[in-house]
Amino acid sequence: MLDIALLPGEYAVCRMAAGSALPPDLPGGLSDGDVVTVSWTADGISLICPADRVPERVAVETAWRCLRVAGPLDLAVSGTLATLVDPLAAARVSVVVFSTYDTDYLLVPAVRLGEATTALERAGHRVLA
């Protein structure tokens, strides 16, 4: 069983053109519970951030809720994400995941949050609001 915290507010998944500069104030002023993650590839930049911090002129999908697995997690342990993603897939809930050194995060559509938390709880996890 994993403890999973529901972070406050809505999140956005953004796509920026390759070579774009991130806004310098993007990470500034984050609340304690906020998280921002950036992934660079040759095809473009993916940005996940609180919905109220989305940069101008980017492709964006909003209204995601963010769940954080209580960590830190041991990097040598396998199957952690599978125990979370499998029940969400069975419930037909879309998910975007990312990891940090310490833990894993899942984004689920805000309109499917109830179904997502129910699926995770039925799988034996505890979702903490």
C-alpha positions in Angstrom: 0.0 0.0 0.0 1.2 3.5 -0.9 0.1 6.8 0.6 -0.7 9.3 -2.1 -1.2 13.0 -1.5 -3.6 15.0 -3.6 -1.9 18.3 -4.4 -4.1 21.5 -4.3 -5.2 23.2 -7.4 -5.2 22.2 -11.1 -2.2 21.5 -13.2 -1.4 22.0 -16.9 0.6 19.9 -19.4 2.3 22.2 -21.9 4.3 21.8 -25.0 6.9 24.4 -26.1 8.8 24.4 -29.3 12.3 23.0 -29.3 14.9 25.6 -28.3 12.3 27.8 -26.5 13.4 29.6 -23.4 11.6 29.0 -20.2 10.1 32.1 -18.6 12.6 33.1 -15.9 9.9 33.5 -13.2 8.4 30.1 -13.8 9.8 28.4 -10.7 9.7 31.6 -8.5 7.0 31.9 -5.9 5.9 28.3 -5.8 3.9 27.2 -2.8 5.0 24.4 -0.6 2.8 21.9 -2.4 3.5 23.0 -5.9 5.6 21.2 -8.4 7.0 22.1 -11.8 8.8 19.7 -14.1 10.5 20.3 -17.4 11.6 17.7 -20.0 13.7 18.6 -23.0 13.9 16.5 -26.2 14.9 17.2 -29.7 11.2 17.4 -30.6 10.3 20.0 -28.0 9.9 20.9 -24.3 7.3 19.4 -22.1 6.3 21.4 -19.1 4.0 20.4 -16.2 3.1 23.2 -13.8 0.2 24.7 -11.8 -2.5 25.9 -14.2 -2.1 29.5 -13.1 1.6 29.5 -14.1 1.3 28.5 -17.7 3.6 30.5 -20.0 2.0 32.5 -22.8 1.9 31.1 -26.4 2.3 27.4 -25.6 0.2 24.4 -26.5 -1.6 23.5 -23.3 -4.0 21.0 -21.8 -5.4 22.0 -18.5 -7.6 20.7 -15.8 -5.4 18.0 -14.5 -5.1 17.1 -10.8 -1.7 16.0 -9.4 -1.1 13.1 -7.0 2.2 12.7 -5.2 3.4 9.3 -3.8 4.7 9.8 -0.3 8.4 9.4 -0.5 11.2 9.2 -0.6 11.1 6.0 -2.6 14.0 3.6 -3.0 15.2 3.8 -6.6 16.0 0.1 -6.5 12.4 -1.0 -5.9 10.6 -2.0 -9.1 6.9 -2.0 -9.9 5.8 1.1 -7.9 4.4 2.9 -10.9 2.7 -0.3 -12.2 0.7 -0.6 -8.9 -0.6 2.9 -9.6 -1.1 3.0 -13.3 -2.6 -0.5 -13.7 -5.7 0.2 -11.6 -6.1 3.6 -13.4 -5.9 1.9 -16.8 -8.5 -0.7 -15.7 -10.8 2.2 -14.7 -10.1 3.8 -18.1 -8.6 7.0 -16.4 -5.9 8.7 -18.5 -2.7 9.4 -16.6 0.5 11.4 -17.1 3.3 10.4 -14.9 6.7 11.8 -14.0 9.3 11.0 -11.4 11.9 12.9 -9.4 14.8 11.5 -7.4 12.6 11.1 -4.4 9.1 10.1 -5.6 6.6 9.7 -8.4 3.8 12.0 -9.5 0.6 11.2 -11.4 -1.7 13.6 -13.2 -5.3 12.6 -13.8 -8.0 14.6 -15.6 -9.8 16.8 -13.0 -13.2 15.5 -14.3 -12.1 11.9 -13.5 -10.5 12.5 -10.1 -13.2 10.7 -8.2 -12.9 7.6 -10.4 -9.1 7.8 -10.1 -9.1 7.9 -6.3 -11.7 5.1 -6.1 -9.6 2.9 -8.4 -6.4 3.6 -6.3 -8.2 2.9 -3.0 -9.7 -0.3 -4.4 -6.1 -1.3 -5.3 -5.1 -0.9 -1.6 -3.6 2.6 -1.7 -4.6 5.5 0.6 -5.3 8.9 -1.1 -4.9 11.8 1.3 -6.6 15.1 0.4 
